[in-house]
Every structure is written in C-alpha cells, then in structure tokens.
C-alpha cells in the first residue's frame, strides 16, 4: 500500500522532469534528479506553505519589477525571477 504523499511526489517528478528530459545513463539520471531535488526544495514555491519554499534562505530579497533577471534551474527546464 503506497502513501498518497509519495504517489503525488512521484507524479510531480514524472510530469515536471522525466517526461520532458532525456537521460542516457544511471549517473546522468541521478545528476538530473539531484538538480530537480535542489530546485524543488530550495526555489520552487509551494502552495501549501503560503508560497514559501521548504528551505529558507535567511534573506528576504524582494524582486523589483523593473530590475530582475531569470535564473535557470534543471538545465533551463524551469526559470524563476530573481533580483538583478
């Protein structure tokens, strides 16, 4: 019997990463999953946490709408705005 949280996480990983990414070896897949884990835990906002990420950086930089740039994650698969 599987846990609903685990099933949801597996679905998110599959939809957001594996369905859109090619991997050639086990080590290549492992590296891409590590990059996705870092993105998922540190940068991706979570609706159940009021838009916060699980890992807090300690600094609350507010992005000015006229002064920002895009930071790429997972080899450009995801892009988030950051203060320039």
C-alpha positions as CSV (number, residue, x, y, z in Angstrom):
1,X,0.0,0.0,0.0
2,X,1.5,3.3,-1.0
3,X,1.3,6.6,0.7
4,X,-0.6,9.5,-1.0
5,X,2.2,12.0,-0.5
6,X,4.7,9.6,-2.1
7,X,2.4,9.0,-5.1
8,X,2.0,12.7,-5.5
9,X,5.7,13.3,-5.4
10,X,6.4,10.6,-7.9
11,X,3.7,12.1,-10.2
12,X,5.3,15.6,-9.9
13,X,8.8,14.3,-10.7
14,X,7.4,12.4,-13.7
15,X,5.3,15.3,-15.1
16,X,7.7,18.1,-14.4
17,X,11.0,16.4,-15.1
18,X,11.1,12.9,-16.5
19,X,8.5,13.3,-19.2
20,X,10.5,16.2,-20.7
21,X,14.1,15.1,-20.1
22,X,16.2,12.5,-21.8
23,X,18.8,10.7,-19.7
24,X,21.5,8.3,-21.0
25,X,23.0,6.5,-18.0
26,X,22.1,5.9,-14.4
27,X,24.6,8.5,-13.3
28,X,23.1,11.0,-15.7
29,X,19.6,10.3,-14.3
30,X,20.9,10.6,-10.8
31,X,22.5,14.0,-11.5
32,X,19.3,15.3,-13.1
33,X,17.2,14.1,-10.2
34,X,19.7,15.8,-7.7
35,X,19.3,19.0,-9.6
36,X,15.5,18.7,-9.6
37,X,15.6,17.9,-5.8
38,X,17.6,21.1,-5.2
39,X,15.2,23.1,-7.3
40,X,12.1,21.5,-5.7
41,X,13.4,22.1,-2.1
42,X,15.1,25.5,-2.4
43,X,13.5,27.5,-5.2
44,X,10.1,26.2,-6.2
45,X,7.2,27.9,-4.2
46,X,4.7,25.6,-2.6
47,X,1.1,26.5,-2.3
48,X,0.6,24.6,0.9
49,X,3.2,26.7,2.6
50,X,1.7,30.1,1.5
51,X,4.1,30.3,-1.4
52,X,7.2,29.6,0.7
53,X,9.9,27.1,-0.1
54,X,10.8,24.3,2.3
55,X,14.3,25.6,2.7
56,X,14.5,29.2,3.8
57,X,17.5,31.2,2.6
58,X,17.5,33.6,5.5
59,X,17.4,36.7,3.3
60,X,14.1,38.1,2.0
61,X,15.0,39.8,-1.3
62,X,12.0,41.4,-2.9
63,X,12.3,41.5,-6.7
64,X,11.7,44.9,-8.2
65,X,9.5,44.6,-11.2
66,X,11.8,46.9,-13.2
67,X,15.1,45.2,-12.1
68,X,15.1,41.4,-12.3
69,X,16.6,38.6,-14.3
70,X,15.7,34.9,-14.9
71,X,17.6,32.2,-13.0
72,X,17.5,28.8,-14.8
73,X,17.1,25.5,-12.9
74,X,17.4,21.9,-14.2
75,X,19.4,22.9,-17.3
76,X,16.9,25.5,-18.3
77,X,13.7,23.5,-17.8
78,X,12.5,25.9,-15.1
79,X,13.1,29.6,-14.9
80,X,12.3,31.9,-11.9
81,X,12.8,35.6,-11.5
82,X,15.5,36.9,-9.1
83,X,16.7,40.3,-8.1
84,X,19.3,41.6,-10.5
